[in-house]
Amino acid sequence: MTDPKKTIPQPQKEEPALWESYGSFPVWILKLISALTPGFLISKSPAPKRKLPQ
């Protein structure tokens, strides 16, 4: 029997290779976009979500 207190370590997720695709985008395009994007846009916090009327 297995002990439920023991946790199975999950393998670390590896980054996709340069020629693979992430979703529908090639990884090399995503890396190019992130290299060309200014730092102040990357660190910008997301817009607050609006509460829906109930």
CORVEN-V28025 format. One record per residue. N is the residue number from 0. BURIAL is # if it has 16 or more other ideal C-beta (glycine too) atoms within 10 Angstrom, else .. Layout:
# CORVEN-V28025
((N | BURIAL) (N | BURIAL))
This chain:
# CORVEN-V28025
((0 | .) (1 | .) (2 | .) (3 | .) (4 | .) (5 | .) (6 | .) (7 | .) (8 | .) (9 | .) (10 | .) (11 | .) (12 | .) (13 | .) (14 | .) (15 | .) (16 | .) (17 | .) (18 | .) (19 | .) (20 | .) (21 | .) (22 | .) (23 | .) (24 | .) (25 | .) (26 | .) (27 | .) (28 | .) (29 | .) (30 | .) (31 | .) (32 | .) (33 | .) (34 | .) (35 | .) (36 | .) (37 | .) (38 | .) (39 | .) (40 | .) (41 | .) (42 | .) (43 | .) (44 | .) (45 | .) (46 | .) (47 | .) (48 | .) (49 | .) (50 | .) (51 | .) (52 | .) (53 | .))
